[in-house]
Amino acid sequence: MSGINGKDVEFFGKITASMTHEFKNVLAIIKESAGLMEDITKIAPLSDNKHQEKFDNALATVKNQLNRGMELSTVFNRFAHSPDKPRAEINLKDLAERVVLLSDRFARLKHITLAAAPDDKADKTLNIPGNPVWAQMAVYQAVECCLNQLPPACEITVTSRRIDGHKGILIACANLQTDAADFCQSLKNSEHWQELETVMDAINGRAQTSEAEPGIRLLFD
């Protein structure tokens, strides 16, 4: 599924991983500087309380965005390291959470809420051997398949769990404005469904639609 014996993917992964390390270093320095500014203002606050409040609010915004940037950089760095090994042990909970973060912008552009399941619903012990790049592609394509069939204001939740005795990931869709059976049929008729099946077949898995919990089931064993 890649050219030059996978060397192209390996090359992009290596360069991307290197750059995300650099981005994290930049963010870390900014975070340290923001922390220093906060410490200084606590020791010697501004004389104008109104300006002090504005400064504190601005600093809080900077810190929040820095934390978000660090989280995104960490996830993207792990994604970039995916091609390091053509076969590895993959934790399905980590896989689900990573793809959700990487796909969040696509969901927001469609005004759809995309989230990983809360910790109390996700199975943290599910691991599969396989190609990390292809596994991420499979979950991403399943999410994309749903995004392209859903109207705004819908919700997608990605959960790792055992499904009918198999290790799997459920991409469940809520607030549908159509019948579950019709929605599942639209998923199968979409241009992305065949791509999803191709990737799942490459990692010895399979994709199914689900009417009980409208969406897509990815079974990995």
KAJOUR-V640079 format. One record per residue. N is the residue number from 1. OMEGA is omega in whole degrees, -180 to 180 (999 if undefined). Layout:
N_OMEGA, N_OMEGA
//
This chain:
1_179, 2_-177, 3_177, 4_178, 5_178, 6_-177, 7_179, 8_178, 9_179, 10_180, 11_-180, 12_179, 13_-178, 14_-179, 15_-180, 16_179, 17_179, 18_-178, 19_180, 20_174, 21_180, 22_178, 23_-180, 24_178, 25_179, 26_-179, 27_-180, 28_180, 29_178, 30_-180, 31_178, 32_-180, 33_178, 34_178, 35_178, 36_178, 37_180, 38_179, 39_-178, 40_-178, 41_176, 42_180, 43_-178, 44_-179, 45_178, 46_-177, 47_180, 48_-178, 49_180, 50_179, 51_179, 52_180, 53_179, 54_179, 55_180, 56_179, 57_180, 58_-180, 59_178, 60_178, 61_178, 62_-178, 63_178, 64_-180, 65_176, 66_179, 67_178, 68_179, 69_178, 70_180, 71_180, 72_180, 73_179, 74_180, 75_-179, 76_178, 77_177, 78_177, 79_-179, 80_179, 81_-178, 82_-178, 83_-176, 84_-179, 85_179, 86_179, 87_-178, 88_175, 89_-175, 90_175, 91_-174, 92_177, 93_178, 94_-180, 95_-179, 96_-178, 97_-179, 98_-179, 99_177, 100_180, 101_-180, 102_-177, 103_-172, 104_-178, 105_179, 106_178, 107_-179, 108_178, 109_178, 110_-180, 111_178, 112_179, 113_179, 114_-178, 115_170, 116_-179, 117_174, 118_-176, 119_-176, 120_179, 121_-177, 122_177, 123_-176, 124_-173, 125_-176, 126_178, 127_177, 128_171, 129_179, 130_179, 131_-176, 132_-179, 133_-178, 134_178, 135_177, 136_177, 137_-178, 138_-179, 139_179, 140_-179, 141_176, 142_177, 143_-180, 144_179, 145_179, 146_-179, 147_-177, 148_-179, 149_-175, 150_173, 151_177, 152_177, 153_175, 154_-179, 155_176, 156_177, 157_-178, 158_-174, 159_171, 160_-179, 161_172, 162_-178, 163_-179, 164_178, 165_-179, 166_171, 167_-176, 168_175, 169_179, 170_173, 171_-173, 172_-178, 173_-178, 174_-178, 175_178, 176_176, 177_180, 178_178, 179_-177, 180_-180, 181_179, 182_179, 183_180, 184_178, 185_178, 186_176, 187_-178, 188_-179, 189_-176, 190_-179, 191_-177, 192_-175, 193_-180, 194_177, 195_179, 196_180, 197_180, 198_-180, 199_-180, 200_178, 201_-179, 202_180, 203_176, 204_177, 205_177, 206_180, 207_177, 208_169, 209_-179, 210_177, 211_-179, 212_173, 213_-169, 214_-179, 215_-173, 216_174, 217_174, 218_-178, 219_-173, 220_176, 221_999
//
